[in-house]
């Protein structure tokens, strides 16, 4: 039965969660991909585009388009990197920080909905298990 298959459960959980998050994100006027970038910069502002790509699992062309749109909307600003003039660092603007707070609330609600009825021990066990699954899959991709 498919409900016993990990890949199916992961896909199903992702689809349900992603749909709800996407609806909430669109209501606040952001496009898919933009919240990940804002969250990434809220965690560590001034990352390079390459660092953001790696952290958000985005390809360079997608990242460039998203950053261009975000810069036009006043969510981020770019500055030439101090030591590598061929690259730039990306920073959240005041508006970007405002959106970061709104995104954090949306994601917290999504997480709470997903883990409703679970004890803190069960929640941590789930997070640890998913980190392990991710590490296994990422390692296999490097071999």
C-alpha positions, 0 to 999 in steps of 0.5 A: 500500500502506498501509505507505507512507502516513505517516498509517497508519504514525503511527497504527499506531506510536501504537496499538502504543506506547500499548497497551504504555504503557497496560498498564504504567500500569494495573499501577501503578494509574494511569488514562489521562491521569494519567501525562501530567499527572504528567510535565508537572508533573515537568517544571515543577511549579506549572503552571496547569490551563490550561497543563497542558491545552495541554501535555497536549492535554486539554480542560478537562472531562477535566482537571478530572475527572483532577485531582479524582481525582488530588487525592483519591489524594494525587498532586497538590495545588492552590493558589490562584494568587498573582496570579489568584484565579480560577485555581490552580496544581497541584503534585505531592505526594511520592506524585506525585513517586514516580509520576513516577519510575515513569512515566519508567521506563515511558516510557523502556522504551517509547521504547527498545523503539520505537527498538531497533536504530536508531543515535543519528543515526537516533533524532535524525532520527526525533525531528526528523522527527516534530517537523516533522510535528507543527509542520506539522499544528499550523500548519494547524489555526491557519490 
